[in-house]
Amino acid sequence: MADARLWIKDLRPGTEVAESYVVRSADVRKRRGGGNYLALSLADRTGQVAGLVWEGVENIAAVCRPGRVVHIKGQVQKYNQRLQIVIRNAQAVPPEQVDETMFVRASEIDPGILWERLTGLIEGIADEHLRQLLSRIFADPDVAQRFRTAPAARSMHHAFRSGLLEHTVSMTTAAKMLAEHYHLDRDLVVAGAVLHDLGKIWELELGPSIEYTDDGRLLGHLPMEVLYVERKIGELESFPAETRRQLLHILLAHHGEYAFGSPRRPKTPEALLVHMTDNLDAKITGMLQAIHDGGETQEAWTAYSPILERYVYRRRLDHDEG
């Protein structure tokens, strides 16, 4: 019987490691006393851990390329309240031997259920022009297949298989309710929310890790989705110019601020709502994930979250009076 896999979530100080992980990043750095060391970020579907190489840096650096699965040997240590693996040896795992599901987790919600919810949101749009546009876009088999499996990010929020679909359904559902609450154009909000990250299907690609495509690095998801939606609008007869203008503005403004790569800041209530529900869903999900990643530990605080730039308080109120 084969030994059980040593998942990153199960690492403890002092553990001897002989296991395969995917390299998320690799950086050769200068040591204070002279010479180089290699700083790695290693991952599997349960989490991420730092790796350090002090000896044989050049040889191991040649093996540990970002996106590659490597079998490493080393020991777990704890430094500044964080775990790290001091690596003694590393070998590349042949691609044909890699099970990608071991390294990129999937949404806990069945993609089929999420797709039904997305379809329901689109079918619920009363504006015939917007409904026809979205129906045409998601009727494309290539778009549909990519959208069902794509992650929403490389390392930030919803960075897992079908993460884009989960995030889109979640935030669109919230945005729809808020649009009704504030008496905004519900159809425009729903359409903008559904399409706000469409370009991620061309920006990111799934393998043993989530990586940027060449188009993703050169163009980015936001320009790609705006160009695509503009082209699809051009295929429809009599699509209202004002609807086109406001929908494209939502897509261009959904990052909210210039500092976050937004070509435009939100200048309509609908655009502001899409931006803020996008941010809300990402941050709440990130916080819940930080709590979940702690497993069954009784620690009051999570590990430091680089995404949220803070520690998160894990304890929840117990309202069970039984």
Buried (B, 14 or more C-beta within 10 A) or exposed (E): EEEEEBBBEEBEEEBEBEBBBBBBBBEEEEEEEEEEBBBBBBBBBBBBBBBBBBEBBEEBBEBBEBBBBBBBBBBBBEEEEEBBBBBBBBEBBEEEEBEBEBBBBBBEBEBEEBBEBBEEBBEEBEBEBBBBBBEBBBEEEEBBEBBBBBBBBBBBBBBBBBBBBBBBBBBBBBBBEBBEEEEBBBBBBBBBBBBBBBBBBBBBBBBBBBBBBEBBEEBBBBBBBBEBBEEBBEEEEEBEEEBBEBBBBBBBBBBBEEEEEBEBBBEBBBBBBBBBBBBBBBEBBBBEBBBEBBEEEEEEBBBBBEBBEEBBEBEEEEEEEE
